[in-house]
Amino acid sequence: MPVNVLPYLMILIGFGLLIKGADLLVEGASALARRFHVSDMVIGLTVVAFGTSTPELAVNLLAAVKNTPDIAIGNVVGSNIANIFLILGISSLIRPLRVTSETVWREIPMCLLAAFVLSLLANDRFIDGGGIDILSRIDGWVLLCFFIIFIYYTLAGAMHIKGIDAFVPQSAANLRRSLFFIGLGFTGLIGGGHMIVNGAVTISRQLGVGEKLIGLTVVALGTSLPELATSTIAARKNNADIAVGNVVGSNIFNTLFILGLSALFQPLPFRTDGNLDIAAMLAATLLLFAFMHTGQRHVLDRWEGILFVTLYVCYTVMLIVQA
């Protein structure tokens, strides 16, 4: 029986549109911010930092609207696991990542808190002893409130990070060009997200596997490509705080903002077997925190990076075997 390659092609094209759309959005927004005399440091901490998570945002909102909650939740949880195990693992192989105490004691614990809050909100039957497991609109507001607190708490403290301005696009686009880039970027994100969600649903039906598996693996890996590019470049430039902060910040953004906003658009039913994936996300964050206190203090060493990549491969194989 011939294999229908169209959904696979749709996903590949969709990822291309997502990544290019995110680049155009960051470039246009950065140029627009410069016109209003916003410093490169602030642009780097806001526009560029959030820009790497716009692919997850686009996919999740479209998945919520199309009533495919397994893709929406799987995309966020899978991206968070890939960000720590795969992206930080690869980055630490390029160069051991030495980070500041602020990252260790403030941002990583906040990432852990976000994962823990998600596990509580998603398990209504376990907490209340009744009802159904769902990320409701109220849960969405709770996640967004935590996100506002995180932004308020960390933005001022992160202003001392060196080298972040190097990641800000240096184009001097005029106002019309900046707005055009922003519009084109949003178009690419929406179009790419639409193709990925449709392709993922079709592939899951073709292979006879759940949408959760496709969300946790294919979709999650594709939407994490901007984080991979940013962290590996930062590692090569010896900007460990940016390499680690990009991943940790992205995980917090994914959990609190993207899932929160997705739940506001459309409440997301939660499958009980998804607790295993949330447990993997919690374990990845705990391991990252623990490794900051083993060997060289506040350093993610190469052997720890090898272990991270190995754990990610084992986790992916486990998902495939279970499916």
C-alpha contacts under 8 A as a table, 3 or more apart, distances in Angstrom:
res1	aa1	res2	aa2	distance
4	N	7	P	7.14
5	V	8	Y	5.35
5	V	9	L	6.22
6	L	9	L	5.02
6	L	10	M	6.07
6	L	199	G	7.99
7	P	10	M	4.84
7	P	11	I	6.26
7	P	198	N	7.56
7	P	199	G	4.34
7	P	200	A	7.22
7	P	202	T	6.32
7	P	203	I	6.36
8	Y	11	I	5.18
8	Y	12	L	6.34
8	Y	199	G	6.49
8	Y	203	I	7.42
9	L	12	L	5.12
9	L	13	I	6.14
10	M	13	I	5.23
10	M	14	G	5.84
10	M	195	M	5.52
10	M	196	I	6.49
10	M	199	G	5.78
11	I	14	G	4.82
11	I	15	F	6.09
11	I	192	G	7.99
11	I	195	M	6.08
11	I	196	I	4.64
11	I	199	G	5.61
11	I	200	A	7.24
12	L	15	F	5.24
12	L	16	G	6.38
12	L	196	I	7.97
13	I	16	G	5.04
13	I	17	L	6.22
13	I	192	G	7.07
13	I	195	M	7.67
14	G	17	L	5.07
14	G	18	L	6.06
14	G	191	G	7.07
14	G	192	G	3.78
14	G	193	G	6.28
14	G	194	H	7.58
14	G	195	M	5.25
14	G	196	I	5.37
15	F	18	L	4.96
15	F	19	I	6.13
15	F	192	G	6.14
15	F	193	G	7.87
15	F	196	I	7.19
15	F	222	G	6.24
15	F	223	T	7.23
16	G	19	I	5.38
16	G	20	K	6.09
16	G	192	G	7.30
17	L	20	K	5.24
17	L	21	G	5.66
17	L	188	G	4.93
17	L	189	L	6.34
17	L	191	G	7.02
17	L	192	G	4.84
18	L	21	G	5.04
18	L	22	A	6.07
18	L	55	P	5.61
18	L	188	G	5.77
18	L	189	L	4.69
18	L	190	I	7.82
18	L	191	G	7.83
18	L	192	G	5.03
18	L	193	G	6.74
18	L	223	T	7.83
19	I	22	A	5.13
19	I	23	D	6.25
19	I	55	P	6.97
19	I	189	L	7.78
19	I	225	L	7.76
19	I	226	P	6.91
20	K	23	D	5.02
20	K	24	L	6.17
20	K	185	G	7.19
20	K	188	G	6.97
21	G	24	L	5.18
21	G	25	L	6.03
21	G	184	L	6.74
21	G	185	G	3.81
21	G	186	F	6.26
21	G	187	T	7.05
21	G	188	G	4.42
21	G	189	L	5.19
22	A	25	L	5.05
22	A	26	V	6.13
22	A	51	G	6.02
22	A	52	T	7.00
22	A	54	T	6.31
22	A	55	P	6.86
22	A	185	G	5.86
22	A	186	F	7.75
22	A	188	G	7.77
22	A	189	L	6.76
23	D	26	V	5.23
23	D	27	E	6.09
23	D	51	G	7.63
23	D	185	G	7.18
24	L	27	E	5.04
24	L	28	G	5.94
24	L	181	F	5.31
24	L	182	I	6.34
24	L	184	L	6.91
24	L	185	G	4.86
25	L	28	G	5.23
25	L	29	A	5.92
25	L	51	G	7.36
25	L	181	F	6.04
25	L	182	I	4.57
25	L	183	G	7.54
25	L	184	L	7.41
25	L	185	G	4.49
25	L	186	F	6.72
26	V	29	A	5.17
26	V	30	S	5.81
26	V	47	V	6.23
26	V	48	V	5.97
26	V	51	G	5.82
26	V	169	P	7.69
26	V	182	I	7.66
27	E	30	S	5.20
27	E	31	A	6.17
27	E	168	V	7.93
27	E	169	P	5.69
27	E	171	S	7.33
27	E	178	S	7.60
27	E	181	F	7.14
27	E	182	I	7.84
28	G	31	A	5.24
28	G	32	L	6.11
28	G	173	A	7.57
28	G	177	R	7.46
28	G	178	S	4.25
28	G	179	L	6.37
28	G	180	F	7.50
28	G	181	F	4.88
28	G	182	I	5.08
29	A	32	L	4.98
29	A	33	A	6.04
29	A	47	V	6.84
29	A	178	S	6.71
29	A	179	L	7.87
29	A	182	I	6.39
30	S	33	A	5.08
30	S	34	R	6.26
30	S	43	I	6.35
30	S	47	V	6.66
30	S	48	V	7.79
30	S	168	V	7.04
30	S	169	P	6.80
31	A	34	R	5.13
31	A	35	R	6.50
31	A	169	P	7.81
31	A	170	Q	7.85
31	A	171	S	6.66
31	A	172	A	6.17
31	A	173	A	5.87
31	A	174	N	7.62
31	A	178	S	6.11
32	L	35	R	5.23
32	L	36	F	6.91
32	L	173	A	7.90
32	L	174	N	7.91
32	L	175	L	6.54
32	L	178	S	5.84
32	L	179	L	7.65
33	A	36	F	5.27
33	A	37	H	6.57
33	A	38	V	5.45
33	A	43	I	7.20
34	R	37	H	4.79
34	R	38	V	5.20
34	R	39	S	6.97
34	R	40	D	7.75
35	R	38	V	7.49
35	R	175	L	7.83
38	V	42	V	6.73
38	V	43	I	6.85
39	S	42	V	5.44
39	S	43	I	6.33
40	D	43	I	4.93
40	D	44	G	5.93
40	D	165	D	5.11
40	D	168	V	6.56
41	M	44	G	5.12
41	M	45	L	6.27
41	M	159	M	6.96
41	M	164	I	6.32
41	M	165	D	5.20
42	V	45	L	5.08
42	V	46	T	6.15
42	V	159	M	7.53
43	I	46	T	5.24
43	I	47	V	5.19
43	I	48	V	6.40
43	I	165	D	7.76
43	I	168	V	7.04
44	G	47	V	5.99
44	G	48	V	4.87
44	G	49	A	6.14
44	G	164	I	5.76
44	G	165	D	5.72
44	G	167	F	6.70
44	G	168	V	5.78
45	L	48	V	6.44
45	L	49	A	5.46
45	L	155	L	7.45
45	L	158	A	7.73
45	L	159	M	7.87
45	L	164	I	7.46
46	T	49	A	5.28
46	T	50	F	5.88
47	V	50	F	5.45
47	V	51	G	5.78
48	V	51	G	4.87
48	V	52	T	6.73
48	V	167	F	7.41
48	V	168	V	6.61
49	A	52	T	5.96
49	A	53	S	7.60
49	A	246	N	6.71
49	A	249	G	7.68
49	A	250	S	7.59
50	F	53	S	5.40
50	F	54	T	6.63
50	F	250	S	7.43
50	F	253	F	7.67
51	G	54	T	5.25
52	T	55	P	7.13
52	T	224	S	7.98
52	T	226	P	5.20
52	T	227	E	5.83
52	T	250	S	7.46
53	S	56	E	5.49
53	S	57	L	6.39
53	S	223	T	7.78
53	S	224	S	7.81
53	S	226	P	7.69
53	S	227	E	7.75
53	S	250	S	6.17
53	S	253	F	7.36
53	S	254	N	7.05
54	T	57	L	4.80
54	T	58	A	6.06
54	T	189	L	7.60
55	P	58	A	5.23
55	P	59	V	6.24
55	P	189	L	6.52
55	P	193	G	7.37
55	P	223	T	5.32
55	P	224	S	7.93
56	E	59	V	5.26
56	E	60	N	5.96
56	E	75	N	7.01
56	E	76	V	6.95
56	E	220	A	7.88
56	E	223	T	5.54
56	E	224	S	7.73
56	E	254	N	7.25
56	E	258	I	7.45
57	L	60	N	5.22
57	L	61	L	6.13
57	L	254	N	7.65
57	L	258	I	5.53
58	A	61	L	5.46
58	A	62	L	6.29
58	A	189	L	5.90
58	A	190	I	6.05
58	A	193	G	5.50
59	V	62	L	5.34
59	V	63	A	5.97
59	V	72	A	7.22
59	V	190	I	7.93
59	V	193	G	4.54
59	V	194	H	7.15
59	V	196	I	7.24
59	V	197	V	6.68
60	N	63	A	4.93
60	N	64	A	6.02
60	N	71	I	7.47
60	N	72	A	4.68
60	N	73	I	7.79
60	N	75	N	7.27
60	N	76	V	7.94
60	N	258	I	7.10
60	N	259	L	7.51
60	N	262	S	6.28
61	L	64	A	5.09
61	L	65	V	6.17
61	L	72	A	7.64
61	L	258	I	7.99
61	L	261	L	7.64
61	L	262	S	5.35
61	L	265	F	7.28
62	L	65	V	5.01
62	L	66	K	6.01
62	L	190	I	7.91
62	L	193	G	6.61
62	L	194	H	6.40
62	L	197	V	7.20
63	A	66	K	5.07
63	A	67	N	6.08
63	A	68	T	5.13
63	A	69	P	6.50
63	A	71	I	6.36
63	A	72	A	5.46
63	A	197	V	6.17
64	A	67	N	5.04
64	A	68	T	5.97
64	A	69	P	6.00
64	A	72	A	6.38
64	A	262	S	5.91
64	A	263	A	7.49
64	A	265	F	6.65
64	A	266	Q	5.48
64	A	267	P	7.76
64	A	268	L	7.22
65	V	68	T	7.79
65	V	265	F	6.84
65	V	266	Q	6.40
67	N	266	Q	7.47
68	T	71	I	5.73
68	T	72	A	6.64
68	T	211	E	7.84
69	P	72	A	4.90
69	P	73	I	6.03
69	P	268	L	5.24
69	P	269	P	6.35
69	P	270	F	7.58
70	D	73	I	5.41
70	D	74	G	5.59
70	D	211	E	5.73
70	D	212	K	4.62
70	D	215	G	6.87
70	D	270	F	7.63
70	D	271	R	7.99
71	I	74	G	4.99
71	I	75	N	5.66
71	I	197	V	7.60
71	I	211	E	5.84
71	I	212	K	5.54
71	I	214	I	7.17
71	I	215	G	4.46
71	I	216	L	7.54
71	I	219	V	7.93
72	A	75	N	5.34
72	A	76	V	6.67
72	A	215	G	7.15
72	A	259	L	7.76
72	A	262	S	7.79
73	I	76	V	5.41
73	I	77	V	6.17
73	I	212	K	7.86
73	I	215	G	7.66
73	I	259	L	7.29
73	I	268	L	7.87
74	G	77	V	5.23
74	G	78	G	5.51
74	G	212	K	5.43
74	G	213	L	7.36
74	G	214	I	7.87
74	G	215	G	4.58
74	G	216	L	4.52
74	G	220	A	7.30
75	N	78	G	5.25
75	N	79	S	5.82
75	N	215	G	4.74
75	N	216	L	5.41
75	N	217	T	7.87
75	N	219	V	6.01
75	N	220	A	4.64
75	N	223	T	7.99
76	V	79	S	5.14
76	V	80	N	6.15
76	V	216	L	7.87
76	V	220	A	6.90
76	V	254	N	5.85
76	V	255	T	6.63
76	V	258	I	7.90
76	V	259	L	7.35
77	V	80	N	5.17
77	V	81	I	6.31
77	V	216	L	6.84
77	V	220	A	7.94
77	V	255	T	7.76
77	V	277	D	6.90
77	V	278	I	6.61
77	V	281	M	6.70
78	G	81	I	5.18
78	G	82	A	6.10
78	G	215	G	7.08
78	G	216	L	4.23
78	G	217	T	6.39
78	G	220	A	5.15
78	G	221	L	7.54
78	G	277	D	7.70
79	S	82	A	5.03
79	S	83	N	5.89
79	S	216	L	7.23
79	S	220	A	4.53
79	S	221	L	6.29
79	S	223	T	7.17
79	S	224	S	5.91
79	S	251	N	7.78
80	N	83	N	5.03
80	N	84	I	6.54
80	N	250	S	7.83
80	N	251	N	5.24
80	N	254	N	7.56
80	N	281	M	6.56
81	I	84	I	5.55
81	I	85	F	5.99
81	I	86	L	7.71
81	I	280	A	7.06
81	I	281	M	5.24
81	I	284	A	6.56
81	I	312	Y	7.70
82	A	85	F	5.33
82	A	86	L	4.92
82	A	87	I	6.35
82	A	220	A	7.53
82	A	221	L	6.81
82	A	224	S	7.45
82	A	312	Y	7.00
83	N	86	L	5.84
83	N	87	I	4.89
83	N	88	L	6.44
83	N	224	S	6.89
83	N	227	E	7.28
83	N	228	L	7.61
83	N	247	V	5.76
83	N	251	N	7.49
84	I	87	I	5.83
84	I	88	L	5.14
84	I	89	G	6.96
84	I	247	V	6.79
84	I	248	V	7.86
84	I	284	A	6.42
84	I	285	T	7.23
84	I	288	L	7.55
84	I	308	F	7.55
85	F	88	L	6.05
85	F	89	G	5.52
85	F	284	A	6.65
85	F	305	G	7.71
85	F	308	F	4.44
85	F	309	V	5.50
85	F	311	L	6.87
85	F	312	Y	5.56
86	L	89	G	5.00
86	L	90	I	6.02
86	L	308	F	6.45
86	L	309	V	5.09
86	L	312	Y	6.22
87	I	90	I	5.22
87	I	91	S	6.05
87	I	227	E	7.50
87	I	228	L	5.48
87	I	231	S	7.18
87	I	232	T	7.72
87	I	247	V	7.83
88	L	91	S	4.89
88	L	92	S	5.97
88	L	231	S	7.40
88	L	243	A	7.57
88	L	244	V	6.92
88	L	247	V	7.45
88	L	305	G	6.82
88	L	308	F	7.79
89	G	92	S	5.35
89	G	93	L	6.47
89	G	302	R	7.84
89	G	304	E	7.30
89	G	305	G	3.80
89	G	306	I	6.18
89	G	307	L	7.60
89	G	308	F	5.21
89	G	309	V	5.42
90	I	93	L	5.15
90	I	94	I	6.70
90	I	232	T	7.38
90	I	305	G	6.46
90	I	306	I	7.81
90	I	309	V	7.14
91	S	94	I	5.26
91	S	95	R	6.60
91	S	96	P	7.84
91	S	97	L	7.75
91	S	231	S	6.35
91	S	232	T	5.02
91	S	235	A	5.79
91	S	243	A	7.38
91	S	305	G	7.70
92	S	95	R	4.97
92	S	96	P	4.70
92	S	97	L	5.69
92	S	235	A	7.30
92	S	300	L	6.36
92	S	301	D	6.25
92	S	302	R	5.42
92	S	304	E	7.97
92	S	305	G	5.42
93	L	96	P	6.65
93	L	301	D	7.80
93	L	302	R	5.01
93	L	305	G	6.05
93	L	306	I	7.27
94	I	232	T	7.46
94	I	235	A	6.46
94	I	236	R	6.56
95	R	235	A	5.97
95	R	236	R	6.88
95	R	238	N	7.34
95	R	302	R	7.31
96	P	299	V	6.56
96	P	300	L	5.62
96	P	301	D	4.76
96	P	302	R	5.78
97	L	235	A	7.18
97	L	238	N	7.92
97	L	240	A	4.90
97	L	241	D	7.74
97	L	243	A	7.79
97	L	244	V	7.60
97	L	299	V	5.28
97	L	300	L	4.99
97	L	301	D	6.69
98	R	240	A	5.66
98	R	241	D	7.25
98	R	298	H	5.73
98	R	299	V	4.19
98	R	300	L	6.50
99	V	103	T	6.55
99	V	104	V	7.32
99	V	240	A	5.81
99	V	241	D	5.08
99	V	244	V	7.50
99	V	298	H	5.68
99	V	299	V	6.34
100	T	103	T	5.55
100	T	104	V	6.67
100	T	241	D	6.87
100	T	298	H	6.92
101	S	104	V	4.94
101	S	105	W	5.90
101	S	298	H	7.07
102	E	105	W	5.35
102	E	106	R	5.42
102	E	107	E	7.04
103	T	106	R	5.52
103	T	107	E	4.96
103	T	108	I	6.25
103	T	241	D	7.47
103	T	245	G	6.99
104	V	107	E	6.39
104	V	108	I	5.63
104	V	109	P	7.44
104	V	289	F	6.79
104	V	292	M	6.98
104	V	298	H	7.01
105	W	108	I	6.51
105	W	109	P	6.28
106	R	109	P	5.66
106	R	110	M	6.20
107	E	110	M	5.04
107	E	111	C	6.21
107	E	154	T	7.88
107	E	245	G	7.70
107	E	248	V	6.77
107	E	249	G	7.38
108	I	111	C	4.97
108	I	112	L	6.30
108	I	248	V	6.38
108	I	285	T	7.19
108	I	288	L	7.91
108	I	289	F	6.55
109	P	112	L	4.89
109	P	113	L	6.09
109	P	289	F	7.68
110	M	113	L	4.90
110	M	114	A	6.15
110	M	150	F	7.69
110	M	252	I	7.39
111	C	114	A	5.16
111	C	115	A	6.48
111	C	248	V	6.38
111	C	249	G	7.67
111	C	251	N	6.58
111	C	252	I	5.30
111	C	285	T	7.16
112	L	115	A	5.26
112	L	116	F	6.26
112	L	282	L	6.42
112	L	285	T	5.94
112	L	286	L	7.09
113	L	116	F	5.00
113	L	117	V	6.06
114	A	117	V	5.19
114	A	118	L	6.21
114	A	146	F	8.00
114	A	252	I	6.36
114	A	255	T	6.39
114	A	256	L	6.54
115	A	118	L	5.13
115	A	119	S	6.33
115	A	255	T	6.97
115	A	278	I	7.19
115	A	281	M	7.09
115	A	282	L	6.12
116	F	119	S	5.12
116	F	120	L	6.44
116	F	282	L	7.21
117	V	120	L	5.16
117	V	121	L	6.19
117	V	143	L	7.97
118	L	121	L	5.18
118	L	122	A	6.02
118	L	143	L	7.88
118	L	255	T	7.31
119	S	122	A	5.38
119	S	123	N	6.39
119	S	275	N	7.30
119	S	278	I	6.68
120	L	123	N	5.53
120	L	124	D	7.44
120	L	127	I	7.29
121	L	124	D	6.50
121	L	134	I	7.79
121	L	135	L	6.47
121	L	139	D	6.28
122	A	133	D	5.76
122	A	134	I	5.56
122	A	135	L	5.47
122	A	270	F	6.17
123	N	126	F	5.38
123	N	127	I	6.30
123	N	133	D	5.21
123	N	134	I	7.25
123	N	270	F	7.69
123	N	272	T	7.78
124	D	127	I	5.19
124	D	128	D	5.64
124	D	129	G	7.29
124	D	130	G	7.04
124	D	131	G	6.69
124	D	132	I	6.23
124	D	133	D	4.89
124	D	134	I	6.91
125	R	128	D	5.27
125	R	129	G	4.64
125	R	130	G	4.61
125	R	131	G	5.71
125	R	132	I	5.94
125	R	133	D	5.97
126	F	129	G	5.45
126	F	130	G	7.57
128	D	131	G	7.63
132	I	269	P	7.89
133	D	269	P	6.08
133	D	270	F	5.27
133	D	271	R	7.11
133	D	272	T	7.65
134	I	267	P	6.79
134	I	268	L	5.52
134	I	269	P	4.11
134	I	270	F	5.00
135	L	138	I	7.98
135	L	139	D	5.64
135	L	140	G	6.88
135	L	263	A	6.07
135	L	267	P	5.58
135	L	268	L	4.94
135	L	269	P	6.18
135	L	270	F	6.87
136	S	139	D	5.03
136	S	140	G	6.29
136	S	263	A	5.91
136	S	264	L	7.42
136	S	266	Q	7.90
136	S	267	P	4.61
136	S	268	L	6.55
137	R	140	G	4.81
137	R	141	W	6.37
137	R	260	G	8.00
137	R	263	A	5.31
137	R	264	L	4.70
137	R	265	F	7.78
137	R	266	Q	7.40
137	R	267	P	5.84
138	I	141	W	5.10
138	I	142	V	6.34
138	I	264	L	7.87
139	D	142	V	4.98
139	D	143	L	6.26
139	D	260	G	7.08
139	D	263	A	7.28
140	G	143	L	5.20
140	G	144	L	6.23
140	G	259	L	6.96
140	G	260	G	3.83
140	G	261	L	6.15
140	G	262	S	7.39
140	G	263	A	4.99
140	G	264	L	5.54
141	W	144	L	5.04
141	W	145	C	6.10
141	W	260	G	6.33
141	W	261	L	7.97
141	W	264	L	7.33
142	V	145	C	5.15
142	V	146	F	6.39
142	V	260	G	7.50
143	L	146	F	5.20
143	L	147	F	6.28
143	L	255	T	7.66
143	L	256	L	4.67
143	L	257	F	6.68
143	L	259	L	7.63
143	L	260	G	5.10
144	L	147	F	4.85
144	L	148	I	6.29
144	L	256	L	5.68
144	L	257	F	5.51
144	L	260	G	5.48
144	L	261	L	7.28
145	C	148	I	5.15
145	C	149	I	6.38
146	F	149	I	5.14
146	F	150	F	6.22
146	F	256	L	6.70
147	F	150	F	4.98
147	F	151	I	6.23
147	F	252	I	7.69
147	F	253	F	7.30
147	F	256	L	5.39
147	F	257	F	6.10
148	I	151	I	5.16
148	I	152	Y	6.17
149	I	152	Y	5.18
149	I	153	Y	5.98
150	F	153	Y	5.11
150	F	154	T	5.99
151	I	154	T	5.44
151	I	155	L	5.69
152	Y	155	L	5.99
152	Y	156	A	7.59
153	Y	156	A	7.12
153	Y	157	G	7.43
154	T	157	G	5.16
154	T	158	A	6.01
155	L	158	A	5.31
155	L	159	M	6.71
156	A	159	M	5.54
157	G	160	H	6.90
158	A	161	I	5.76
161	I	164	I	6.61
161	I	241	D	7.14
161	I	242	I	7.73
162	K	165	D	7.82
162	K	239	N	7.72
163	G	166	A	5.53
163	G	167	F	7.73
163	G	239	N	6.74
163	G	242	I	7.89
164	I	167	F	5.70
164	I	168	V	7.44
164	I	242	I	6.78
165	D	168	V	5.33
166	A	169	P	7.97
173	A	177	R	5.69
173	A	178	S	5.74
174	N	177	R	5.32
174	N	178	S	6.02
175	L	178	S	5.05
175	L	179	L	6.20
176	R	179	L	5.28
176	R	180	F	6.12
177	R	180	F	4.94
177	R	181	F	6.16
178	S	181	F	5.16
178	S	182	I	6.26
179	L	182	I	5.01
179	L	183	G	6.12
180	F	183	G	5.14
180	F	184	L	6.00
181	F	184	L	5.01
181	F	185	G	5.86
182	I	185	G	5.01
182	I	186	F	6.24
183	G	186	F	5.21
183	G	187	T	6.19
184	L	187	T	5.00
184	L	188	G	6.16
185	G	188	G	5.12
185	G	189	L	6.19
186	F	189	L	5.04
186	F	190	I	6.12
187	T	190	I	5.24
187	T	191	G	5.95
188	G	191	G	5.17
188	G	192	G	5.72
189	L	192	G	5.20
189	L	193	G	5.85
190	I	193	G	5.15
190	I	194	H	6.06
191	G	194	H	5.16
191	G	195	M	6.33
192	G	195	M	5.20
192	G	196	I	6.17
193	G	196	I	5.11
193	G	197	V	6.13
194	H	197	V	5.42
194	H	198	N	6.22
195	M	198	N	5.28
195	M	199	G	5.87
196	I	199	G	5.03
196	I	200	A	5.88
196	I	219	V	7.36
197	V	200	A	5.14
197	V	201	V	6.24
198	N	201	V	5.30
198	N	202	T	6.28
199	G	202	T	5.14
199	G	203	I	6.09
200	A	203	I	5.15
200	A	204	S	6.14
200	A	211	E	7.06
200	A	214	I	6.26
200	A	215	G	7.45
200	A	219	V	7.49
201	V	204	S	5.29
201	V	205	R	6.40
201	V	211	E	6.24
202	T	205	R	5.23
202	T	206	Q	6.16
203	I	206	Q	4.93
203	I	207	L	6.07
203	I	214	I	7.97
204	S	207	L	5.32
204	S	208	G	5.80
204	S	209	V	5.08
204	S	210	G	5.79
204	S	211	E	5.49
204	S	214	I	6.64
205	R	208	G	5.01
205	R	209	V	6.57
205	R	210	G	7.69
206	Q	209	V	7.97
209	V	213	L	7.02
209	V	323	A	5.98
210	G	213	L	5.70
210	G	214	I	7.18
210	G	323	A	7.41
211	E	214	I	5.27
211	E	215	G	6.14
212	K	215	G	5.01
212	K	216	L	6.01
213	L	216	L	5.14
213	L	217	T	6.14
213	L	319	L	6.82
213	L	320	I	7.57
213	L	323	A	7.35
214	I	217	T	5.32
214	I	218	V	5.37
214	I	219	V	6.24
215	G	218	V	6.20
215	G	219	V	4.89
215	G	220	A	5.86
216	L	219	V	6.57
216	L	220	A	5.40
216	L	221	L	7.89
217	T	220	A	5.33
217	T	221	L	5.89
217	T	316	T	7.22
218	V	221	L	5.38
218	V	222	G	6.21
219	V	222	G	5.22
219	V	223	T	6.19
220	A	223	T	5.37
220	A	224	S	6.20
221	L	224	S	5.15
221	L	225	L	6.67
222	G	225	L	5.55
223	T	226	P	7.18
224	S	227	E	5.38
224	S	228	L	6.35
225	L	228	L	4.94
225	L	229	A	6.26
226	P	229	A	5.16
226	P	230	T	6.20
227	E	230	T	5.13
227	E	231	S	5.98
227	E	246	N	6.81
227	E	247	V	6.56
227	E	250	S	7.78
228	L	231	S	5.40
228	L	232	T	6.02
229	A	232	T	5.49
229	A	233	I	6.10
230	T	233	I	5.34
230	T	234	A	6.10
230	T	243	A	6.92
230	T	246	N	7.40
231	S	234	A	4.99
231	S	235	A	6.08
231	S	242	I	6.93
231	S	243	A	4.04
231	S	244	V	7.04
231	S	246	N	6.63
231	S	247	V	7.37
232	T	235	A	5.00
232	T	236	R	6.26
232	T	243	A	6.87
233	I	236	R	5.15
233	I	237	K	6.28
233	I	243	A	7.90
234	A	237	K	5.03
234	A	238	N	6.11
234	A	239	N	4.89
234	A	240	A	6.49
234	A	242	I	6.15
234	A	243	A	5.20
235	A	238	N	4.91
235	A	239	N	5.66
235	A	240	A	5.74
235	A	243	A	5.93
236	R	239	N	7.58
239	N	242	I	5.52
239	N	243	A	6.38
240	A	243	A	4.92
240	A	244	V	6.08
241	D	244	V	5.36
241	D	245	G	5.50
242	I	245	G	4.90
242	I	246	N	5.56
243	A	246	N	5.49
243	A	247	V	6.78
244	V	247	V	5.34
244	V	248	V	6.17
245	G	248	V	5.09
245	G	249	G	5.60
246	N	249	G	5.29
246	N	250	S	5.91
247	V	250	S	5.06
247	V	251	N	6.20
248	V	251	N	5.15
248	V	252	I	6.35
249	G	252	I	5.15
249	G	253	F	6.04
250	S	253	F	4.94
250	S	254	N	5.92
251	N	254	N	5.03
251	N	255	T	6.13
252	I	255	T	5.29
252	I	256	L	5.87
252	I	257	F	7.66
253	F	256	L	5.53
253	F	257	F	5.15
253	F	258	I	6.46
254	N	257	F	5.84
254	N	258	I	4.87
254	N	259	L	6.43
255	T	258	I	6.08
255	T	259	L	5.44
255	T	260	G	7.28
256	L	259	L	5.96
256	L	260	G	5.54
257	F	260	G	5.00
257	F	261	L	5.87
258	I	261	L	5.21
258	I	262	S	5.99
259	L	262	S	4.91
259	L	263	A	6.06
260	G	263	A	5.27
260	G	264	L	6.46
261	L	264	L	5.07
261	L	265	F	6.45
262	S	265	F	5.17
262	S	266	Q	6.22
262	S	267	P	7.53
262	S	268	L	7.85
263	A	266	Q	5.03
263	A	267	P	4.59
263	A	268	L	5.88
264	L	267	P	6.53
270	F	274	G	7.10
271	R	274	G	5.39
271	R	275	N	7.81
272	T	275	N	5.84
273	D	276	L	5.94
273	D	277	D	7.74
274	G	277	D	5.25
274	G	278	I	6.44
275	N	278	I	4.97
275	N	279	A	5.96
276	L	279	A	4.98
276	L	280	A	6.26
277	D	280	A	4.93
277	D	281	M	6.29
278	I	281	M	4.93
278	I	282	L	6.17
279	A	282	L	5.01
279	A	283	A	6.00
280	A	283	A	4.95
280	A	284	A	6.07
281	M	284	A	5.15
281	M	285	T	6.37
282	L	285	T	5.23
282	L	286	L	6.12
283	A	286	L	5.02
283	A	287	L	6.00
284	A	287	L	5.16
284	A	288	L	6.23
285	T	288	L	5.07
285	T	289	F	6.30
286	L	289	F	5.09
286	L	290	A	6.06
287	L	290	A	4.92
287	L	291	F	5.96
288	L	291	F	5.20
288	L	292	M	6.48
288	L	300	L	7.94
289	F	292	M	5.33
289	F	293	H	7.28
290	A	293	H	5.49
290	A	294	T	6.73
291	F	294	T	5.05
291	F	295	G	7.75
291	F	298	H	7.71
291	F	299	V	7.43
291	F	300	L	6.31
291	F	304	E	7.31
292	M	296	Q	7.70
292	M	297	R	5.75
292	M	298	H	4.26
292	M	299	V	5.53
292	M	300	L	6.27
293	H	296	Q	7.21
293	H	297	R	5.06
293	H	298	H	6.08
293	H	299	V	7.87
294	T	297	R	6.19
295	G	299	V	7.80
295	G	301	D	7.93
296	Q	299	V	5.50
296	Q	300	L	7.91
296	Q	301	D	7.66
300	L	304	E	6.33
300	L	305	G	7.00
301	D	304	E	5.28
301	D	305	G	6.35
302	R	305	G	4.89
302	R	306	I	6.25
303	W	306	I	5.02
303	W	307	L	6.31
304	E	307	L	5.01
304	E	308	F	6.19
305	G	308	F	4.94
305	G	309	V	6.31
306	I	309	V	5.27
306	I	310	T	6.15
307	L	310	T	5.03
307	L	311	L	6.07
308	F	311	L	5.17
308	F	312	Y	6.29
309	V	312	Y	5.08
309	V	313	V	6.34
310	T	313	V	5.18
310	T	314	C	6.24
311	L	314	C	5.03
311	L	315	Y	6.04
312	Y	315	Y	5.04
312	Y	316	T	6.16
313	V	316	T	5.17
313	V	317	V	6.17
314	C	317	V	5.14
314	C	318	M	6.12
315	Y	318	M	5.06
315	Y	319	L	6.34
316	T	319	L	5.12
316	T	320	I	6.37
317	V	320	I	5.14
317	V	321	V	6.13
318	M	321	V	5.13
318	M	322	Q	6.08
319	L	322	Q	5.19
319	L	323	A	6.22
320	I	323	A	5.10
